[in-house]
Amino acid sequence: MTDRMHRLLTNNSRRTYRAASLLAAALMVGCSAEATEVDDATPLEQGSAADGLRFASEHDALGWVARRAEELDMGTTTVERDESGRITRVAGVSIGSPDEIALTKAQLIGELGGEGHAVEIAGERFLLDGQEPMVMALATHCNGGLCTQEESFKNDYFVYRELGSRTSVTSGGFETQRRTIQGTGEYECVDLPGPLPVTCNGYCTYSAGCPSGFTKESSVGYPTCRTTCVGQVRNVSLSISIVGFEFFESSGILVPSIPERSGSTHDSSLEVKYWEYGIGIDSVISDADGLCGSHSTSGPDGFVVAKSHWGSVPNGCL
């Protein structure tokens, strides 16, 4: 196992802003269907569960990553190649539930690197990712009865890199909702033997009870056959907009190095993340000096506007 397997590109020194960084960023968010076409790269072999996959070349490894990222629907994928046509970078943007994004990331890295999260390429082993994310900023904000937690994060490994923000509702955002369940009325008569009169009864049948989290508030029997259920339901709207920044040459002026991306949801949490795979490449994620995440969350009992930032960002992000 070489020292490169454990190398982390976490140099916080000021990097030079390059036109190549802007080009790579534009490619990250502006890919076409043609750009995502990759060779049907296959590993040399699958070792034990702890060993991960083995590839003859970086091109083969990244081709496999590009194909699996598309299959796992990890976001718009960009495939970059050198002048000879060999793949040098696979990148994309994931927007959605943090749990779902983490699950697909873990699945791809688990398939690629095994239990040890290390892949062998051209006879050399590389560490893909650690077990825990590097959270660079974390804060909680409240307004009324609504509270949210905002964070920015960055992972900067030799093969895999990511930079993003997430927000989660920690309390509040609930409203009382009622739902009506309509049943079916049935009427049944029984003619017992002997001198007893015919007995008739009406009753109700329901295909399902109250939904999870709801309780029965009232019920009307035959022939109406209607039940009202009541419950506290979270009803929120979340949105995030993130931008990465880098210093322009030696002027000390911050400029956007990664174009703005945003997402929204009615779920209780949301994540927007840039990600990329490449072996020790000159990366807009590695070179980013800061990330600004603008968060807004609204619910029936409050409205929260917040910022999360990492590193050096414009004053408007603070």
N, C-alpha and C positions, 0 to 999 in steps of 0.2 A: 504494500500500500504506500503510495507516494505522498509527499507533502501537499501536492496539488489537490488531493482528494478533500482536504480540510480547508482549503483556501477560501476566504470570504472577501469579497470586494467591497469593503466598508470604509474606504478612504474618504474622510470628510473634508479633505482639502479642497480648495476652490479649483474647479476644472475649467478649461477653456471651452467657451461655447463654439460649437462647430456647425457648419452648414450641413455636415453629414448627420448630425443629431436631429436637425429639423427634418431632413429627408427621411430618416428612419422613423421619426414620429409620424410624419404624414403617411408613410406606408402602413404604419400600424393601424390607422383609423380609416384608410381609404383603399382597401384591397378590393380586388375583383375576383370573380369566380375562377378566372384563368390563373390568378396568382396562387390560389389554394391547391392547384393540381400538383401532386407530388408523386414521386416514384413509389412503387409498391415495395418499400424497403422492409426487409425482414431481418431479425436478429440472427446471429450465427447459431446461437442455442439459448435455451432457457436453463439456467442452473438451478440450484436449490432455492427455496423460498427466500432465503437470506441473501442470496447472491445477486439477484436481478438478472437483467439481460446483458448479452455481449454482442457488440457490433464491430464490423470490420473497419468502419470509418465514421467520422462525424456526420457526413452526408447521409449515411444509412440511418444513424440514430435519430437525426432531426427529421428525416422523412417519416420514420415510424411515429415520432411525436406529432407531426402535422396531421397524419391520418387519424390517430387516436383522438386528438383534440377536436377534429371535425366530428368524429363519431360520438364523442361525449358532449357535443354542443357546448363547448367552453367559451364561445364568443367568436366574433369576427376574427379570422385567422389570417395573418400575413406570412408568406414564405419568401424570404430573401435569398438570393443566390449570388455567387461571385461570377467573374467573367467567364469561367469555365462551365458554369451551370450547376455547380455543386451548392447545396443548401448550407447557409451560414447562420440563419436565424429563423425561428418560428415565434410569432408574437400575436397578441390579441388583447381584447378587452372583455372582461366578464362583468355582467350587471345582473343583480338578482339577490336572492336569499343568501346570506352568508353561510348558512348550513349547507345549502345545495352546492354552492361554489366550492366550499371546503371539501365536500364529498367527492366531487368530480376531480379536483386537484389531487386528493389523496389516492383516488383510484388510478389516475394516470401515473403518478409517481410510484405507487405501489407495484403496478405492473412493470414499469420501466426499471426501478431500482431495487425491488424486493423489500424485505424487512429492514435491510440496512440502508435503504435509500441511496444506493450507490450503483452506478452503471459502468460497465467496462467498454471502452471505445479504443480500438486499435491497440489493445493490450494495456491500456492505462485506465485506472479506476477513478471516478469522479463522484464526489458527494453532491446529491441533488438538492437536499433540503434538510433542515433540522425538524425536530418534533414540534417546537413551539414557534409561533409567529413573532416577529420583532415589532412590538407595538411602540411607536415613536411618540404618540400623543394620546391622552385619554382624559375625558372630562365629562361631567354630568351637568345637565341644565334642566331647569324646571320653570313652568309657567302655569299658574293655576294648579289644577290637579294632574297635569301632564308632565312627565319627566322622561328625558331621553339621555342616552349615553353615546357620545361621539368619539371616534378614534381614527387615527391615521397610522398606517403601518408600512413597513418596508422590509423585504427579504432580499438579500443581495449575495447569492451564492455563485460559484464559478460556472455553473451550468444553468440554474434556474433563478430568475429574478421576478419580483413583484413589487408594486407600489400602489396603494389605494386607501380608501376611506370607507367606513361603515357607520351606520347609526342604528340604534335599537331603542324601542320604547321600553322603559323599565317600570313605569307605573302610569295609571290613568289611561285616558283614551276610550273609556267604556261608555256605552249608552244602553238604556233599557229598550229591549225589543220584544215584540210579541209576535208569535206565529200561530196561525190557525191550521189545525189538522182536520180535514173533513173525512168522516167515516161513512160507512154504508149501512143503511137501515135494513134490517131483516125482520120478517114477520112469520111466526111459526105457530101452527095449531096442532094440538095433540088430541086425538080421539081415543080416550081410554076405554077399555072394555067394560061392559056393565052399564049401570044406570047413571054413571058420572057424566056430567056435561063436558062438552068439548072445551079444552083450555087453550087460549091463544095468548101469546106474548110477543112484544116487539123488543128488539135488542140491536146494539150497534157493534160493528166490527171495524177495526182499524188495521191498515197495512203496516203501520209503524207508530211508535210512541213519540214523545217529545225528543227533539234533537239533543245531542250532547251539550251539557251546560245549561239546559232549559228545564224548568219544572212546570207541572200542570198548575195553571192558575184557576181555570174554571172548565166546566164540561156541561153540555146540554145533551140529554139522552134522546132516545127514539121519539119521534121520527127525524128530528133535526140532525142528530149525530155529529156534533161539532165540539172539539176540544181546543182551548186556548192555552198556549205555552208561553212562559215569560222567562227571560234570562238577560244577563249582562254580557253584551257583545262588544269587543274592541272594534272601533270604527275610526281608523286613522288614515292619513295620507302622508307619506314620506317622500322626500326628494333629496338627492345629493348632486352636487356639481364639483368636480375635482380638476385641478390644473397642476402640472409639475413645472418647476422653475429651475433655471440655471443662470450662473453669472456670465455676462457677456465679456469675453476676453478679460482684460485686466482693469476694465472701467469700474467694476463693482456694481454695475447695473443689472438687476434681475430681469430676465426675459422668459417667457413661456418656452419650455423645452419639450413639453408634451401637451398637445392640444387638449382643450377642455372636453370632458365627457361627462354625461349626466344620466341619471336614472330616477324612476319614481315607482312607488308601489303602494298598495293598501294593506300589505302585510305589516307585521310589527317590527321588521328589521330589513335593512337594505345595504348592499355593498356594491361599490364600483371599483374595479381593479384592473390595472395594466399588468400583463404578465408576458414573459418571454423565455425561450430556451435558446442557448447558444454557448459554445465552448470559449470562455474567456474573451468575449467580443467587446468592442467599444460600444457601450450601451447607454441609451438615453435614460434608462432606469438607474443604472449604476452612477451615472454622472449627474443625476438630479441633485440639486442643492436644497430643495424643499418641495413640499406638497401642500396645497391649500384645498381643504374640503369645506364647501358651504352646505350646511344642512338646514332643512326646514321640515317641521312636523306639525300637523294640525289634527285636532280631535275635538270631540264634543265638549271637553272641559279645559281646553287650553290651546295655545299656539306657541311653538318653540322655534326660534331662529338661532343657530349656533354656528361656530367655526371650529374646525380642527385643523391643526397645521403641524408640520414637521420641518425642521431646518429653517432656512432663510426664505421668507416669503414677503410679498408687498405688505405695507401697513394695513391695507384694506382687508387683509385676511385675519388680522389679529382681533 
